[in-house]
Amino acid sequence: VSIPYPSQTYNGRTSTLRADGTTGHFFAVVRGGGCTSTSGICTAAPTTDGRDGAAINLVPMGGGEGEGVGVECSTCHEPHNKYAPNPFLTRVDVSNASGLCRSCHNQ
């Protein structure tokens, strides 16, 4: 997939989108502090109303660094179904049809 997360450069692509958590923009990048993703890099989305930024896996460009992160298949999906019974092998519950998207998007 190799899509740079807003305000990041990832695999040679630079995103010009803002990631500051304000209305109409993406949530910021968070490292550690309750992040449960395999990379240790998540979004700042709250765990309310179906969002769970702590489970969203932003993938580092290399070396485990927090700069230069992007979105890959494993951002939304966990192929071993670690988060069962979530449908479609997703990291967060998508039963409300917007929780997964709103883990990155503020609207």
C-alpha positions as semicolon CSV with decimal commas, in nm:
position;residue;x (nm);y (nm);z (nm)
1;V;0,000;0,000;0,000
2;S;0,276;0,246;0,105
3;I;0,071;0,557;0,175
4;P;0,241;0,825;0,386
5;Y;0,048;0,925;0,697
6;P;-0,031;1,302;0,701
7;S;0,268;1,524;0,777
8;Q;0,504;1,231;0,708
9;T;0,739;1,113;0,432
10;Y;0,718;0,741;0,364
11;N;0,886;0,533;0,091
12;G;0,973;0,842;-0,110
13;R;0,626;0,999;-0,092
14;T;0,555;1,309;0,117
15;S;0,208;1,390;0,246
16;T;0,102;1,754;0,241
17;L;-0,199;1,687;0,464
18;R;-0,199;1,822;0,819
19;A;-0,209;1,585;1,114
20;D;-0,291;1,789;1,421
21;G;-0,623;1,650;1,544
22;T;-0,819;1,964;1,463
23;T;-1,158;1,949;1,294
24;G;-1,126;1,836;0,936
25;H;-0,775;1,701;0,971
26;F;-0,604;1,376;1,067
27;F;-0,500;1,279;1,418
28;A;-0,135;1,319;1,517
29;V;0,124;1,041;1,538
30;V;0,178;0,893;1,885
31;R;0,467;0,676;2,008
32;G;0,432;0,451;2,313
33;G;0,198;0,571;2,588
34;G;-0,067;0,300;2,559
35;C;-0,006;0,227;2,192
36;T;-0,083;-0,140;2,132
37;S;0,015;-0,161;1,765
38;T;0,294;-0,394;1,660
39;S;0,506;-0,098;1,547
40;G;0,454;0,102;1,867
41;I;0,340;0,397;1,654
42;C;-0,031;0,486;1,656
43;T;-0,271;0,772;1,597
44;A;-0,393;1,010;1,866
45;A;-0,760;0,913;1,811
46;P;-0,958;0,863;2,133
47;T;-1,105;0,526;2,224
48;T;-1,457;0,668;2,233
49;D;-1,743;0,622;1,983
50;G;-1,586;0,327;1,807
51;R;-1,243;0,482;1,747
52;D;-0,930;0,323;1,885
53;G;-0,616;0,502;1,778
54;A;-0,406;0,289;2,013
55;A;-0,470;-0,016;1,795
56;I;-0,400;0,153;1,462
57;N;-0,062;0,039;1,335
58;L;0,140;0,312;1,160
59;V;0,439;0,147;0,993
60;P;0,786;0,307;1,026
61;M;0,991;0,354;0,710
62;G;1,281;0,165;0,867
63;G;1,476;0,109;1,185
64;G;1,172;0,144;1,410
65;E;1,193;0,523;1,404
66;G;0,884;0,734;1,465
67;E;0,954;0,969;1,176
68;G;0,856;0,864;0,828
69;V;0,552;0,649;0,898
70;G;0,284;0,531;0,661
71;V;-0,023;0,317;0,612
72;E;0,010;-0,044;0,498
73;C;-0,230;-0,340;0,493
74;S;-0,132;-0,415;0,853
75;T;-0,246;-0,067;0,957
76;C;-0,608;-0,183;0,945
77;H;-0,577;-0,563;0,931
78;E;-0,408;-0,825;1,150
79;P;-0,378;-1,144;0,941
80;H;-0,368;-1,375;1,243
81;N;-0,698;-1,238;1,380
82;K;-0,541;-1,130;1,709
83;Y;-0,834;-0,897;1,769
84;A;-1,110;-1,155;1,720
85;P;-1,405;-1,141;1,694
86;N;-1,357;-0,823;1,486
87;P;-1,482;-0,887;1,131
88;F;-1,249;-0,896;0,828
89;L;-0,939;-0,944;1,047
90;T;-0,952;-0,575;1,145
91;R;-0,760;-0,425;1,437
92;V;-1,064;-0,234;1,568
93;D;-1,434;-0,311;1,576
94;V;-1,593;-0,195;1,251
95;S;-1,948;-0,290;1,346
96;N;-2,045;0,078;1,355
97;A;-1,913;0,114;0,997
98;S;-1,694;0,415;1,077
99;G;-1,476;0,328;1,378
100;L;-1,179;0,206;1,177
101;C;-1,178;0,506;0,941
102;R;-1,221;0,750;1,229
103;S;-0,914;0,611;1,401
104;C;-0,716;0,820;1,153
105;H;-0,968;1,068;1,015
106;N;-1,109;1,332;1,247
107;Q;-1,443;1,344;1,063
